[in-house]
Amino acid sequence: MEKHWFVLHTLTGQEMKAQKSIEARVKIEKMEDYIGRCLIPTERVTERKKDGVKRTVVRKFFPGYLLCELSLYDESKGLDDSGRKTIYEPTWRFLRETPGVIGFVGGDRPQPLKQSEVDAILLDKPSAGQAADRPKVNFSVDETVKITDGAFMGLTGLVSMVDPDKGKLRVEVQVFGRNVPVDAEYWQVEKVPVEETFPPAK
């Protein structure tokens, strides 16, 4: 069966648990026709801690998300009575019963990722970032910022949460046409001048 890439939403911190569960159950339940690869995109990043010591860590591109190859829709059956694509029940049931998986990004009838989007994630990963001192800048909720480091580098979004004690914040950006919260450290973003801001996507 033809498979496409979809984004699964998981409980934060349980991405690996969900991935391992899917991989193990696919073999046990013989679901290879419906479930393909399941990945947690990561990158190696060198960062500088408060004491000035550098360390290299493996960081998730998209905390709380998995990329999975799935046969999700039964194209041979066309649309259901509600005018929506018919879902393969085995795939839907399998994922619904996977510990840590909340659902799909895009609701109960998600759209598959374009191959170009998948390639951008899997093939064009940013190289290990250079250590950078955390700037002494204060951020506030609803302020527009631009992400300057990591997989979301170059995207602009609105700050939805600020943790000044840890030097971290959360930015709402659009990924694959969907609003996605991105956690970042202060040094990974920069303020956008007022003249460069634009209203958030509806």
C-alpha positions as CSV (number, residue, x, y, z in Angstrom):
1,M,0.0,0.0,0.0
2,E,1.2,3.5,-0.8
3,K,2.5,5.4,2.2
4,H,2.8,9.1,2.9
5,W,4.5,11.1,5.6
6,F,2.3,12.5,8.4
7,V,3.1,14.4,11.6
8,L,1.9,12.8,14.8
9,H,1.5,14.9,18.0
10,T,2.8,13.2,21.1
11,L,3.0,14.0,24.8
12,T,6.0,16.2,25.5
13,G,9.0,14.1,26.4
14,Q,7.4,10.9,25.2
15,E,8.5,11.1,21.5
16,M,11.0,8.2,21.9
17,K,8.6,6.1,23.9
18,A,6.0,6.4,21.2
19,Q,8.5,5.8,18.4
20,K,9.8,2.6,20.1
21,S,6.2,1.4,20.8
22,I,5.2,1.9,17.2
23,E,8.3,0.1,15.8
24,A,7.8,-2.9,18.2
25,R,4.1,-3.3,17.6
26,V,4.4,-3.0,13.8
27,K,6.4,-6.3,13.8
28,I,4.3,-8.0,16.4
29,E,1.0,-7.1,14.8
30,K,2.3,-7.4,11.2
31,M,1.4,-3.9,10.3
32,E,4.2,-3.3,7.8
33,D,1.7,-2.7,5.0
34,Y,0.2,0.2,6.9
35,I,3.0,1.6,9.0
36,G,6.5,2.5,7.6
37,R,9.3,4.5,9.1
38,C,8.8,6.6,12.2
39,L,11.4,9.3,12.9
40,I,12.3,11.9,15.5
41,P,14.4,14.4,13.6
42,T,17.4,15.6,15.6
43,E,20.5,17.7,15.3
44,R,23.8,18.1,17.2
45,V,24.1,21.6,18.7
46,T,27.0,23.1,20.5
47,E,25.8,25.5,23.2
48,R,27.4,27.7,25.9
49,K,26.2,27.3,29.5
50,K,26.0,30.1,32.1
51,D,29.5,29.2,33.4
52,G,31.0,29.6,29.9
53,V,31.6,25.9,29.3
54,K,30.6,24.5,25.9
55,R,28.9,21.2,25.4
56,T,27.4,19.4,22.4
57,V,23.9,18.0,22.8
58,V,21.5,16.2,20.5
59,R,18.4,18.3,20.3
60,K,15.0,17.4,18.8
61,F,13.9,19.5,15.8
62,F,10.2,19.3,16.8
63,P,9.7,18.5,20.5
64,G,6.3,16.7,20.9
65,Y,6.1,15.5,17.3
66,L,7.0,12.4,15.2
67,L,7.2,11.9,11.5
68,C,5.6,8.7,10.3
69,E,5.1,7.0,7.0
70,L,1.5,5.7,6.9
71,S,-1.1,4.2,4.7
72,L,-3.9,6.3,6.2
73,Y,-6.5,6.7,3.6
74,D,-8.3,4.0,1.5
75,E,-8.4,5.8,-1.9
76,S,-10.3,2.9,-3.4
77,K,-13.4,3.7,-1.3
78,G,-13.5,7.4,-2.2
79,L,-15.3,9.7,0.2
80,D,-17.4,8.7,3.1
81,D,-21.0,9.8,3.8
82,S,-19.6,13.1,5.3
83,G,-17.7,13.8,2.1
84,R,-14.3,13.1,3.7
85,K,-11.6,10.6,2.8
86,T,-12.1,7.1,4.1
87,I,-9.5,6.1,6.7
88,Y,-7.9,2.7,6.9
89,E,-9.3,1.5,10.2
90,P,-6.3,-0.7,11.1
91,T,-3.9,2.3,10.8
92,W,-6.2,4.6,12.8
93,R,-6.8,2.0,15.5
94,F,-3.1,1.1,15.8
95,L,-2.1,4.8,16.3
96,R,-5.0,5.5,18.7
97,E,-3.8,2.6,20.9
98,T,-0.1,3.8,20.9
99,P,0.9,5.1,24.4
100,G,2.0,8.8,24.2
101,V,0.4,9.6,20.8
102,I,-2.2,12.3,21.1
103,G,-3.3,12.5,17.5
104,F,-2.4,14.0,14.1
105,V,-1.3,17.5,13.4
106,G,-4.2,18.7,11.2
107,G,-7.0,17.0,13.0
108,D,-8.8,13.7,12.3
109,R,-8.4,14.1,8.5
110,P,-4.8,15.3,8.2
111,Q,-3.0,16.1,5.0
112,P,0.2,14.3,4.2
113,L,3.4,16.2,4.0
114,K,4.8,17.1,0.6
115,Q,8.0,15.3,-0.3
116,S,9.8,18.7,-0.4
117,E,8.8,19.3,3.2
118,V,10.1,15.9,4.2
119,D,13.4,16.4,2.4
120,A,13.8,19.8,4.0
121,I,13.6,18.1,7.4
122,L,15.6,14.9,6.7
123,L,18.2,16.1,4.2
124,D,18.7,19.8,4.7
125,K,19.3,19.7,8.5
126,P,21.2,22.7,9.8
127,S,24.8,21.9,10.7
128,A,25.8,21.9,14.4
129,G,25.3,25.4,15.7
130,Q,28.1,27.5,17.0
131,A,28.1,28.3,20.7
132,A,26.6,31.7,21.4
133,D,26.3,33.9,24.5
134,R,22.8,34.4,25.6
135,P,21.9,38.1,24.9
136,K,20.7,40.2,27.7
137,V,17.3,41.0,26.1
138,N,13.9,40.9,27.7
139,F,11.0,39.5,25.7
140,S,7.3,39.8,26.3
141,V,4.1,37.9,25.3
142,D,2.7,38.8,21.9
143,E,6.0,40.3,20.8
144,T,7.1,39.4,17.3
145,V,10.5,37.6,17.0
146,K,12.5,35.9,14.4
147,I,14.1,32.5,15.0
148,T,17.8,32.6,14.2
149,D,19.0,29.1,15.1
150,G,17.8,25.5,14.7
151,A,15.3,23.8,12.3
152,F,12.9,26.8,12.4
153,M,15.6,29.3,11.6
154,G,14.3,32.2,9.5
155,L,10.6,31.8,10.6
156,T,8.9,34.7,12.4
157,G,6.2,34.3,15.0
158,L,4.6,35.6,18.2
159,V,5.9,35.0,21.7
160,S,3.2,33.1,23.7
161,M,5.2,32.3,26.8
162,V,8.4,33.7,28.5
163,D,10.5,32.0,31.2
164,P,13.1,34.7,32.2
165,D,14.6,32.5,34.9
166,K,15.6,29.8,32.4
167,G,16.1,32.2,29.5
168,K,13.6,30.4,27.4
169,L,10.4,31.3,25.5
170,R,7.8,29.8,23.3
171,V,7.0,31.1,19.8
172,E,4.0,30.3,17.7
173,V,5.0,29.8,14.1
174,Q,3.5,28.2,11.0
175,V,4.9,24.8,9.9
176,F,3.4,22.9,7.0
177,G,0.6,25.4,7.0
178,R,-0.3,24.8,10.6
179,N,0.4,26.7,13.8
180,V,3.1,25.0,15.9
181,P,4.5,26.1,19.2
182,V,8.3,26.2,19.2
183,D,10.4,26.3,22.4
184,A,13.6,28.3,22.1
185,E,16.3,29.9,24.2
186,Y,16.8,33.6,24.3
187,W,19.9,33.5,22.1
188,Q,18.0,31.6,19.4
189,V,15.7,34.5,18.6
190,E,15.9,38.2,17.9
191,K,13.3,40.9,18.1
192,V,11.7,42.1,14.8
193,P,11.6,45.8,14.2
194,V,8.0,47.2,14.2
195,E,8.2,48.0,10.5
196,E,9.0,44.4,9.6
197,T,6.1,42.8,11.6
198,F,3.0,41.4,9.9
199,P,-0.3,40.0,11.4
200,P,-0.3,36.3,12.3
201,A,-2.0,33.9,9.9
202,K,-5.6,33.2,10.5
